[in-house]
Amino acid sequence: MLNSKNQQSRTNLQEDHMITGITPRFFLQFAAVLFISSGLLLAGCDTGTDAMDDEESATISGQATEDNGSDGGSESTMDAEETQAGVEGAVVTAAAVHADGSVTELAGEATTNAEGEFTLEVEGEGASGNVQVFAEGDNGYESSALVKVDGQNSVEARPMTDRSEAEAEVYIEARAEAGTDDYEEGPTAADVAAYVNAEVASAINAGAQSASEIGVAIANAAKAETEFHSEAEGSAALGAVADAKFSAFADLQSDLAASADAEARAEAFAEFEESFADVFASAGADIEAQAKTRQAGTSLLI
């Protein structure tokens, strides 16, 4: 039997239940739900697998070379059969180049072999977009190249030369000047490659010309081109022009990566220049619009 004290406690508890509507069974059910929910919450906070699945990554292969900027263009002084000398032991890193010209370092590091070749696994925000790869070696050696990853798991970069380094620097300056968050607006890597030839690259690397000034000029030219073309042909054609430029640069990158000598590189640049000249025709722009667009853009670079 319950003594009077226990009986009174039970009576008080029952009265409390009548007032609040909460029973001991409710407390047990609530505790069970809380325990399960806590477990699910902790599982959802796991920073392992789920977080890594969302991380952008890519594998970039390429070559660091001692090339002096004449990587096959019309100004090249190399023999047709001459190959680019690879830089052994250079440390290769990378950074993502965002649409607004800002740059963020990517995780990953590699070292070049005896031929200057490397395979670099990069990871981080922007790793699947446009990436600048850097190589640093003995005796103050430095070079870089812009790589269009375009969402691919693996991509071959063009060889790192003085010309590729100048192009990368000008591209970043041009994107920063454009100040847009959309890659389809403003200057493209193809615009930069079309204007920064071996001669211009040599001048930039020698300090005779500024990558910033050329980047600003290209950005202004791209703006004039966009405004004119948008009015003349409409936004759909403008998007087609951007796509054609992206494709032209991707082909140049692939052709240069596969080139074995100066003659092959010269051919790659010649084909790119032809493709770039045909960009507006392939997008459906008429002859008059092409001429006016090029005139508007080129005048700002003179």
JOBELMO-V193001 format. One record per residue. RES is the residue in one small letter. SS is DSSP state (H for helix, E for strand, L for the rest). PHI is phi as a letter, one per 40 degrees, with the letter a starting at -180 (* if undefined). Layout:
res->RES ss->SS phi->PHI
res->RES ss->SS phi->PHI
This chain:
res->m ss->L phi->*
res->l ss->L phi->c
res->n ss->L phi->c
res->s ss->H phi->c
res->k ss->H phi->c
res->n ss->H phi->c
res->q ss->H phi->c
res->q ss->H phi->c
res->s ss->H phi->c
res->r ss->H phi->c
res->t ss->H phi->c
res->n ss->H phi->c
res->l ss->H phi->c
res->q ss->H phi->c
res->e ss->H phi->c
res->d ss->H phi->c
res->h ss->H phi->c
res->m ss->H phi->c
res->i ss->H phi->c
res->t ss->H phi->c
res->g ss->L phi->g
res->i ss->L phi->b
res->t ss->L phi->b
res->p ss->H phi->d
res->r ss->H phi->c
res->f ss->H phi->c
res->f ss->H phi->c
res->l ss->H phi->c
res->q ss->H phi->c
res->f ss->H phi->c
res->a ss->H phi->c
res->a ss->H phi->c
res->v ss->H phi->c
res->l ss->H phi->c
res->f ss->H phi->c
res->i ss->H phi->c
res->s ss->H phi->c
res->s ss->H phi->c
res->g ss->H phi->c
res->l ss->H phi->c
res->l ss->H phi->c
res->l ss->H phi->c
res->a ss->H phi->c
res->g ss->H phi->c
res->c ss->L phi->c
res->d ss->L phi->c
res->t ss->L phi->c
res->g ss->L phi->c
res->t ss->H phi->c
res->d ss->H phi->c
res->a ss->H phi->c
res->m ss->H phi->c
res->d ss->H phi->c
res->d ss->L phi->c
res->e ss->L phi->c
res->e ss->L phi->c
res->s ss->E phi->a
res->a ss->E phi->a
res->t ss->E phi->b
res->i ss->E phi->b
res->s ss->E phi->b
res->g ss->E phi->a
res->q ss->E phi->a
res->a ss->E phi->c
res->t ss->E phi->b
res->e ss->L phi->c
res->d ss->L phi->d
res->n ss->L phi->c
res->g ss->L phi->h
res->s ss->L phi->c
res->d ss->L phi->c
res->g ss->L phi->h
res->g ss->L phi->c
res->s ss->L phi->c
res->e ss->L phi->c
res->s ss->L phi->c
res->t ss->L phi->b
res->m ss->L phi->c
res->d ss->L phi->c
res->a ss->L phi->d
res->e ss->L phi->c
res->e ss->L phi->c
res->t ss->L phi->b
res->q ss->L phi->c
res->a ss->L phi->c
res->g ss->E phi->c
res->v ss->L phi->b
res->e ss->L phi->c
res->g ss->L phi->g
res->a ss->L phi->c
res->v ss->E phi->c
res->v ss->E phi->b
res->t ss->E phi->b
res->a ss->E phi->a
res->a ss->E phi->a
res->a ss->E phi->c
res->v ss->E phi->b
res->h ss->L phi->c
res->a ss->L phi->c
res->d ss->L phi->c
res->g ss->L phi->g
res->s ss->L phi->c
res->v ss->E phi->b
res->t ss->E phi->b
res->e ss->E phi->c
res->l ss->L phi->b
res->a ss->E phi->c
res->g ss->L phi->h
res->e ss->L phi->a
res->a ss->E phi->a
res->t ss->E phi->b
res->t ss->L phi->c
res->n ss->L phi->c
res->a ss->L phi->c
res->e ss->L phi->c
res->g ss->L phi->g
res->e ss->E phi->c
res->f ss->E phi->a
res->t ss->E phi->b
res->l ss->E phi->b
res->e ss->E phi->c
res->v ss->E phi->b
res->e ss->E phi->a
res->g ss->L phi->i
res->e ss->L phi->c
res->g ss->L phi->g
res->a ss->L phi->c
res->s ss->L phi->c
res->g ss->L phi->b
res->n ss->E phi->c
res->v ss->E phi->b
res->q ss->E phi->b
res->v ss->E phi->c
res->f ss->E phi->b
res->a ss->E phi->b
res->e ss->E phi->b
res->g ss->L phi->b
res->d ss->H phi->c
res->n ss->H phi->f
res->g ss->H phi->g
res->y ss->L phi->c
res->e ss->E phi->a
res->s ss->E phi->a
res->s ss->E phi->a
res->a ss->E phi->a
res->l ss->E phi->c
res->v ss->E phi->b
res->k ss->E phi->c
res->v ss->L phi->c
res->d ss->L phi->f
res->g ss->L phi->g
res->q ss->L phi->c
res->n ss->L phi->c
res->s ss->E phi->a
res->v ss->E phi->a
res->e ss->E phi->c
res->a ss->L phi->c
res->r ss->L phi->c
res->p ss->L phi->d
res->m ss->E phi->c
res->t ss->E phi->b
res->d ss->H phi->c
res->r ss->H phi->c
res->s ss->H phi->c
res->e ss->H phi->c
res->a ss->H phi->c
res->e ss->H phi->c
res->a ss->H phi->c
res->e ss->H phi->c
res->v ss->H phi->c
res->y ss->H phi->d
res->i ss->H phi->c
res->e ss->H phi->c
res->a ss->H phi->c
res->r ss->H phi->c
res->a ss->H phi->c
res->e ss->H phi->c
res->a ss->H phi->c
res->g ss->L phi->g
res->t ss->L phi->b
res->d ss->L phi->c
res->d ss->L phi->b
res->y ss->L phi->c
res->e ss->L phi->c
res->e ss->L phi->b
res->g ss->L phi->g
res->p ss->L phi->c
res->t ss->L phi->b
res->a ss->H phi->c
res->a ss->H phi->c
res->d ss->H phi->d
res->v ss->H phi->c
res->a ss->H phi->c
res->a ss->H phi->c
res->y ss->H phi->c
res->v ss->L phi->c
res->n ss->L phi->c
res->a ss->H phi->c
res->e ss->H phi->c
res->v ss->H phi->c
res->a ss->H phi->c
res->s ss->H phi->c
res->a ss->H phi->c
res->i ss->H phi->c
res->n ss->H phi->c
res->a ss->L phi->c
res->g ss->L phi->g
res->a ss->L phi->c
res->q ss->L phi->b
res->s ss->L phi->c
res->a ss->H phi->c
res->s ss->H phi->c
res->e ss->H phi->c
res->i ss->H phi->c
res->g ss->H phi->c
res->v ss->H phi->c
res->a ss->H phi->c
res->i ss->H phi->c
res->a ss->H phi->c
res->n ss->H phi->c
res->a ss->H phi->c
res->a ss->H phi->c
res->k ss->H phi->c
res->a ss->H phi->c
res->e ss->H phi->c
res->t ss->H phi->c
res->e ss->H phi->c
res->f ss->H phi->c
res->h ss->H phi->c
res->s ss->H phi->c
res->e ss->H phi->c
res->a ss->H phi->c
res->e ss->H phi->b
res->g ss->L phi->g
res->s ss->H phi->c
res->a ss->H phi->c
res->a ss->H phi->c
res->l ss->H phi->c
res->g ss->H phi->c
res->a ss->H phi->c
res->v ss->H phi->c
res->a ss->H phi->c
res->d ss->H phi->c
res->a ss->H phi->c
res->k ss->H phi->c
res->f ss->H phi->d
res->s ss->H phi->c
res->a ss->H phi->c
res->f ss->H phi->c
res->a ss->H phi->c
res->d ss->H phi->c
res->l ss->H phi->c
res->q ss->H phi->d
res->s ss->H phi->c
res->d ss->H phi->c
res->l ss->H phi->c
res->a ss->H phi->c
res->a ss->H phi->c
res->s ss->L phi->c
res->a ss->L phi->b
res->d ss->L phi->a
res->a ss->H phi->c
res->e ss->H phi->c
res->a ss->H phi->c
res->r ss->H phi->c
res->a ss->H phi->c
res->e ss->H phi->c
res->a ss->H phi->c
res->f ss->H phi->c
res->a ss->H phi->c
res->e ss->H phi->c
res->f ss->H phi->c
res->e ss->H phi->c
res->e ss->H phi->c
res->s ss->H phi->c
res->f ss->H phi->c
res->a ss->H phi->c
res->d ss->L phi->c
res->v ss->H phi->d
res->f ss->H phi->c
res->a ss->H phi->c
res->s ss->H phi->c
res->a ss->L phi->c
res->g ss->L phi->g
res->a ss->L phi->c
res->d ss->L phi->c
res->i ss->H phi->c
res->e ss->H phi->c
res->a ss->H phi->c
res->q ss->H phi->c
res->a ss->H phi->c
res->k ss->H phi->c
res->t ss->H phi->c
res->r ss->H phi->c
res->q ss->H phi->c
res->a ss->H phi->c
res->g ss->H phi->c
res->t ss->H phi->c
res->s ss->H phi->c
res->l ss->L phi->c
res->l ss->L phi->b
res->i ss->L phi->c
